[in-house]
Amino acid sequence: MESASQDINLNSPNKGLLSDAMTDVPVDSAASARTAVPEGLTLAEEEELRSELAKVEEEIGTLRQVLAAKERHCGELKRKLGLTPLDGLKQNLSKSWHDVQVSNAYKKTQETLSQAGQKTSAALSNVGSVISRKLGDMRNSATFKSFEDRVGTIKSRVVGSRENSTDGLHSPSGAGDKPPQDNAPF
């Protein structure tokens, strides 16, 4: 490869140029300034490795430039297409939600919650039927029947005393002298 500040052509002149500050690749100066040959390496092998290291570091710098240029180009294309960062965020969230929904953990959790809901529904249904049965049993008990009879007697006395009143007031409903219909549960 040539110089690290070369023009990277992406169908646009000077599109790949970065400032010189960004083209500098940090190098561990302590490692590169080492003068002692590591064990098991000859001086020629060390030089070859150092040369290869320099080439790789130069390639990394060039790839960073290419990546930065591609990211700029991508941003320009999105801007020209009218795609906003919010659109990208929506797309990412949508994809992430889809990924979550197809994950095994989500499926297992959904199945477990569904089973728990069914069991809870069945338990509440059972509780409701038990309460209904107990209320029915209570209503059929002798104590409740005695209470119901007493309430009925008191009610008939109160309604009967209204019918026998002499104040001459008539029902505003226009029902005349008919007593109100009894729909009470007692």
MOCOR-V561570 format. One record per residue. N is the residue number from 1. RES is the residue in three letters. BURIAL is 1 if it has 16 or more other ideal C-beta (glycine too) atoms within 10 Angstrom, else 0. Layout:
BEGIN
n:N res:RES burial:BURIAL
n:N res:RES burial:BURIAL
END
This chain:
BEGIN
n:1 res:MET burial:0
n:2 res:GLU burial:0
n:3 res:SER burial:0
n:4 res:ALA burial:1
n:5 res:SER burial:1
n:6 res:GLN burial:0
n:7 res:ASP burial:0
n:8 res:ILE burial:1
n:9 res:ASN burial:0
n:10 res:LEU burial:0
n:11 res:ASN burial:0
n:12 res:SER burial:0
n:13 res:PRO burial:0
n:14 res:ASN burial:0
n:15 res:LYS burial:0
n:16 res:GLY burial:1
n:17 res:LEU burial:0
n:18 res:LEU burial:1
n:19 res:SER burial:0
n:20 res:ASP burial:0
n:21 res:ALA burial:0
n:22 res:MET burial:0
n:23 res:THR burial:1
n:24 res:ASP burial:0
n:25 res:VAL burial:0
n:26 res:PRO burial:0
n:27 res:VAL burial:0
n:28 res:ASP burial:0
n:29 res:SER burial:0
n:30 res:ALA burial:0
n:31 res:ALA burial:0
n:32 res:SER burial:0
n:33 res:ALA burial:0
n:34 res:ARG burial:0
n:35 res:THR burial:0
n:36 res:ALA burial:0
n:37 res:VAL burial:0
n:38 res:PRO burial:0
n:39 res:GLU burial:0
n:40 res:GLY burial:0
n:41 res:LEU burial:0
n:42 res:THR burial:0
n:43 res:LEU burial:0
n:44 res:ALA burial:0
n:45 res:GLU burial:0
n:46 res:GLU burial:0
n:47 res:GLU burial:0
n:48 res:GLU burial:0
n:49 res:LEU burial:0
n:50 res:ARG burial:0
n:51 res:SER burial:0
n:52 res:GLU burial:0
n:53 res:LEU burial:0
n:54 res:ALA burial:0
n:55 res:LYS burial:0
n:56 res:VAL burial:0
n:57 res:GLU burial:0
n:58 res:GLU burial:1
n:59 res:GLU burial:0
n:60 res:ILE burial:0
n:61 res:GLY burial:1
n:62 res:THR burial:1
n:63 res:LEU burial:0
n:64 res:ARG burial:0
n:65 res:GLN burial:1
n:66 res:VAL burial:0
n:67 res:LEU burial:0
n:68 res:ALA burial:0
n:69 res:ALA burial:1
n:70 res:LYS burial:0
n:71 res:GLU burial:0
n:72 res:ARG burial:0
n:73 res:HIS burial:0
n:74 res:CYS burial:0
n:75 res:GLY burial:0
n:76 res:GLU burial:0
n:77 res:LEU burial:0
n:78 res:LYS burial:0
n:79 res:ARG burial:0
n:80 res:LYS burial:0
n:81 res:LEU burial:0
n:82 res:GLY burial:0
n:83 res:LEU burial:0
n:84 res:THR burial:0
n:85 res:PRO burial:0
n:86 res:LEU burial:0
n:87 res:ASP burial:0
n:88 res:GLY burial:0
n:89 res:LEU burial:0
n:90 res:LYS burial:0
n:91 res:GLN burial:0
n:92 res:ASN burial:0
n:93 res:LEU burial:0
n:94 res:SER burial:0
n:95 res:LYS burial:0
n:96 res:SER burial:0
n:97 res:TRP burial:0
n:98 res:HIS burial:0
n:99 res:ASP burial:0
n:100 res:VAL burial:0
n:101 res:GLN burial:0
n:102 res:VAL burial:0
n:103 res:SER burial:0
n:104 res:ASN burial:0
n:105 res:ALA burial:0
n:106 res:TYR burial:0
n:107 res:LYS burial:0
n:108 res:LYS burial:0
n:109 res:THR burial:0
n:110 res:GLN burial:0
n:111 res:GLU burial:0
n:112 res:THR burial:0
n:113 res:LEU burial:0
n:114 res:SER burial:0
n:115 res:GLN burial:0
n:116 res:ALA burial:0
n:117 res:GLY burial:0
n:118 res:GLN burial:0
n:119 res:LYS burial:0
n:120 res:THR burial:0
n:121 res:SER burial:0
n:122 res:ALA burial:0
n:123 res:ALA burial:0
n:124 res:LEU burial:0
n:125 res:SER burial:0
n:126 res:ASN burial:0
n:127 res:VAL burial:0
n:128 res:GLY burial:0
n:129 res:SER burial:0
n:130 res:VAL burial:0
n:131 res:ILE burial:0
n:132 res:SER burial:0
n:133 res:ARG burial:0
n:134 res:LYS burial:0
n:135 res:LEU burial:0
n:136 res:GLY burial:0
n:137 res:ASP burial:0
n:138 res:MET burial:0
n:139 res:ARG burial:0
n:140 res:ASN burial:0
n:141 res:SER burial:0
n:142 res:ALA burial:0
n:143 res:THR burial:0
n:144 res:PHE burial:0
n:145 res:LYS burial:0
n:146 res:SER burial:0
n:147 res:PHE burial:0
n:148 res:GLU burial:0
n:149 res:ASP burial:0
n:150 res:ARG burial:0
n:151 res:VAL burial:0
n:152 res:GLY burial:0
n:153 res:THR burial:0
n:154 res:ILE burial:0
n:155 res:LYS burial:0
n:156 res:SER burial:0
n:157 res:ARG burial:0
n:158 res:VAL burial:0
n:159 res:VAL burial:0
n:160 res:GLY burial:0
n:161 res:SER burial:0
n:162 res:ARG burial:0
n:163 res:GLU burial:0
n:164 res:ASN burial:0
n:165 res:SER burial:0
n:166 res:THR burial:0
n:167 res:ASP burial:0
n:168 res:GLY burial:0
n:169 res:LEU burial:0
n:170 res:HIS burial:0
n:171 res:SER burial:0
n:172 res:PRO burial:0
n:173 res:SER burial:0
n:174 res:GLY burial:0
n:175 res:ALA burial:0
n:176 res:GLY burial:0
n:177 res:ASP burial:0
n:178 res:LYS burial:0
n:179 res:PRO burial:0
n:180 res:PRO burial:0
n:181 res:GLN burial:0
n:182 res:ASP burial:0
n:183 res:ASN burial:0
n:184 res:ALA burial:0
n:185 res:PRO burial:0
n:186 res:PHE burial:0
END
